[in-house]
């Protein structure tokens, strides 16, 4: 079952999860704030939905946060988030101000000349933050020995090749319609012998393949890479979510919330 509303705490001195120095920790977002703008109601609220919290939903007014990083490390992540926010804002609005993008078909968007390295590191940082988080929403995310490896990649100035922890992005459709107000956490999956983590942000599904070297180099077209990003489409049912979670969106407590907080 998912947690209740985040209770604000005073900042405290503990070791930062990145630099490991004893500094004042910030209320760090697990998922960057710009993704929440697509699920907030007009009065800046959203509700957490799980398959087992019927009539026990808790209204959220801020994204999931936790005391993880010092101010300086927050700023390092923030720079990557700014670049990534522009990327997603453009593809969601179809206003390709900062991108060289073209729709090859209804199901494929091809993006060239984008800041691959910073965007990939930002997306990896979301997975890493979920893994080190103590919040119940993210208990399914546990990178184990890869925590330190991915942390080094995120904060390194060295470029990351596409086949190292490759990432695939797909647009989620409900029938024939894309909706940006969808944020989902998933259970761990598997692709052949590779562990697979997924998270859906602003209606885009992010698949993380947990391997330091993806063996089939011919699959480059399906992943974020240095030359282009190919975003495909996927139906909600193909995400293989618990069916009860999907039907929860039609339950009276959820419907009443969105009728009240439009």
N, C-alpha and C positions, 0 to 999 in steps of 0.2 A: 504493500500500500504506500502511496506517495505521502510526502510530508505535509505538514500544515504550513500556514503562512510564515514566511521568513520574519523572525523577530530581530529588529536592529540591535546591535551590540556596540559598545564603545570600542574604539580602536585599541589594540593592545600590542605589547612588545613580544614578538616571537620570531623565530627564524623564518625568513622568506623561503618559499618553496623553490625559487630559482637560484638566487645568489647565496642562499643559506646564511645570510647575515642577520643578526638580531636587530630588527628595525620595526618601526610602527607598521603594522599590516593594514592594508586597505580592504574595503568591502569589494572583493574582486568578483566580477561577473564570470560565471562558468561559460555561458553563451553570451557573446557580445551583445550589448544593448540594442544595436541597430536591427538585429533580427526580431526583437520583440515588437517593434513598431508596427509590424504587419499583423500581429495578433491582439494588440491592445484595442479595447473599445474606445469610443470617443472620450470617455472619462478616465482613460488610462488604467484599465483593469483587464485582467484575463483570468480564466479559471483552469485549474489543473484537472484533467480528466484521466481516470484510470478505470480498469474494468471492475474494480471492487470498491469504489468510493461513492456509489449511488446515494444521493441525498446527504452526502457528507463532503461535498465539494468546498474547497477553500478559495476565496477570491484573492488573487495576487495583484499588487499594484507596482511591483518592481520585479525585474528578472531575477533568476536564482543567483544568489551571491554568497560568498564565503570569504573569510579572512585567509588569503593565500599568499599575496605578494606585497612587497614594499612599493613605495611610490615610484622609485626608479624603474623597477621591473615592470610595473603597470604601464609606464610610459613606453617601454620597448614594445609591449604587446599592443598598445593603443595605436602606434604608428602602423602596424600591420593591419589592424582592424579598420583604420581609415581607408586604406587602399582596397581592402576586401569589401567594405561597405559600398564604395563606388561601383565595384564590379557587380555586386548583386542588385543594387538599386537600378543599374542600367539594364540588366537582363530582365528584371521583373517589370520595369516600366516600358521596356522595348525602346528606350531612348538611349541609343548607343553613343553617348557623348564622349566617353573615355575609352571606347572599345572599337575594334575593327571586327564587326560581327555580321553574319548573314545567316538567314534561315534557309537551309538546304531543302528541308521539307517540313511538314507539320510536326515531325517528330525529332528533328535534329537541328540544333543551333550550333554553328561553327564560329568560334571566336579566335582571332589571331591578334598578335601584337598586344598582349596583356601582361601584367606583372606577375608572371607565373610563380616565381620564387617566393615573393612576399605573400601571395594569396595562399599558396600551398602551406607555407609555414603557419599562417594564421589558422587555416582549417585544421592542421595537425595540432595546433595549440588548444583548440576546443576539445578535441579528443583527449589530449593530455590532461587538461583541466578537469574534465569529467572523471578521468581515471584517478586523479589524486584527491578529488573532492570526497568529503565525508557525508555529503547530502544523500538522502535515501533515493532521490530521483535518479541518481547516477550510479547506483550500486552494480548495475550490469556491466559497467565500463571498468575494466581492470587490466591494464597493460602489463602488469607484473614487471619482469626484467626489462621490458621495452620502455618503461617510464623514463629512465635516465638517458637512453639512446635518443628517444624522440625529443626530450628536453634539450639536449645538446644541438640537435638539428634546428630546432625552433630559434634558438638564440645565437646560432652561428652565423657568420657572415659568408660562409661558403655556400655555393649553390647546391641544391639538392636534385639529383637526377630523377626523372619521372618514375623509374622502376623501383626506387627506394620508398617503401611505404606508399604505393600508388593510391591515388584517389580518383574515384569516378563520381560524376555529378549527373543526376537525372531530375527532370521536372515531373512532379507528381500530378496526375490527373484524376479527377472524380468524374468518371464517364469521359466526356470529351472536353471537360472544363478544367482549367488550371486554377487553383486557389492559393493565394499567398499566405492566408491566415492559418497555416498548418505547421505546428512545431511538435515533433514526436521524438521520443527516445525509444530505442529498440533493444531487444535482447541480442546477445552475441550470436553470430552465425558462422558459417564455414564455407570456403570455396576450395574444393579439393582438400589439400592439407594445410591451407592457410586460414587463420582466424580472421573473421570479418566483423567489423563494427560499423554500425550505421546510425545516422541521426538525420532527421528531417527538419530543415530550417527554412522558414518563409516559403514552404511548399516545394523546396528543392531537397532531394535526398542525397546525402553525402555518404558514400561507401568507402571505408578505409580497409585496405588489405595489409595485414600486419606481417610484413616480410621485408627484410633488408635488401632483397634482390628478387624482383618478380622475374621468373624464369623465361616466360614467353615474350620476347621482345617484339614480336609481331603484333602484340595487343596494344601497342602504344596509342593507337587511334582512340581507344576507349577510355583513356585516362588523361587527367591534366598532364600536360607535358610542355617542354620548352618552346615548341613551335605553335601549338594551338590547343584549344579546349573544345571538345565535342560534347555538347549536352544533349542527352537523349531524353525520351519521354517514358514514363512508367505509370501504370495504373495503380491506384491505391490498393486494390486487392492483391497485386503482385508483390507488395511489400511484406506479405505473409504476416500481417498483424493478427493478434488475437481477435477473433470475430466479435467477442463481447465488447472489446474496446471500440470497435467501429460502430456497433449499435448504440453505445453509450451516448453518441452525439445526438441521438433522437429522443433520449430520455427527458422527462419533464423538467428535472432540475437544471439540465444544461440549456434546454430550449428557453426556460424562464429567465435564466441568467442573461442570455443574449437578447431576449425581448426587452429586458429591463435596462441593460447596459449596451445600447447600440453604438 
